[in-house]
């Protein structure tokens, strides 16, 4: 899983950095590309997807988070592309062409489904193209459920920050103060703060790079952490940014101990229920949703693999959530508006000091306002999903793709994922 230009974790040095950075290296990235190649299950790490090409810009001068306006009314749910322009401008907004072309390219390249919803003051637009699964060829719907990969981490981060707001923990507390068992699972180089885990600056190795055969799971959070025992750390708290899913396995252990519930139930209580989300849930042992989009890959031998609801995702704090494109937009709009967390906590989540990646959120440059888009992007085998919203809440986009069935590995340097992120930011920048 290599490209001549992939991302190096040098955000704090000021050269791209963060979740969507380009590493200037050759060879496997962070080890998990080789792991996926050996064991046939690729990482959900898409993290560096959005920095390709035109998206590198300094955020040091960004302002703090303003109060977003009320969320726009939802678009009509339709299996075909729809557009709603302002009354005074019946023509389609400029961003529509960008998103239409992106959807057309993905479908032409073999993607079995592409779902997009964009909301802005200059217009709203949604599209659902392709089929729900290849067995029935039912047309995909805007409200079909899909794996959202690393967007799960944003929801875990909200639950951690609710504990902070309640005074049960502090961001700069070492996790060992609240989770003594952490030391028995893995030998950290010193105190590891909750803040550093949330922002991927703990220096903890990524379990995707583990020499352990992680197979297809399912795994407990402690098992995911234990996979990196004996692996070298890049440092301790305050290290340079280094994306690691293991950080969120540790945070899930912390949340479950303090709440006395599994992480999926906590996310439901903290985020899903307050927003009345009907189709957002953690994968578990129960039967999957009927309206699930199926994402496919092919084995090296050419056999088609259906990756819907594979055991690996069950209860996973970095890949486990299922949602819909409209509900992703609802979630991030509510988060940005202050419905889930206080304004002070939001400012800490995506403070400019974090540059490209804050506390569970990515930050991308907003050319319209000289501020930032915030949200997340996630990839698991067969799927990609993205959600971004402007700091003032006036522009947002969510996307989900059931990718072309190929044996290719999925990771940070995945060209299709970079293209997805670029299309999203380009569209948002056309809706000023």
Secondary structure, DSSP 8 states (H G I E B T S, - for coil): ---SS---S-GGGTSS-STT------S-STTHHHHHHHHT------GGGGGSGGG----TT-----------------SS-EEEE-TT--S--HHHHHHHHHHHHHHHTT-SEEEEEEEETTEEEEEEEEBS-TTT--B--TT-BEE-TTHHHHHHHHHHHHHHHTTS--TTSBHHHH-TTHHHH---SS--BHHHHHTT-S----GGG-SS--TT----HHHHHHTTTTS--S-STT------THHHHHHHHHHHHHHSS-HHHHHIIIIITTTT-SS-EE--SS---TTB---EEE-TT--EEE-TT-GGGTT-TTT-EEE-HHHHHHHHHHHHHTSSS-HHHHHHHT-GGGTTB-SS-EEEEETTTTEEEEEEEEEETTEEEEEEEETTSSEEEEEEEE----S---STT-HHHHHHHHHHHHHHHT--
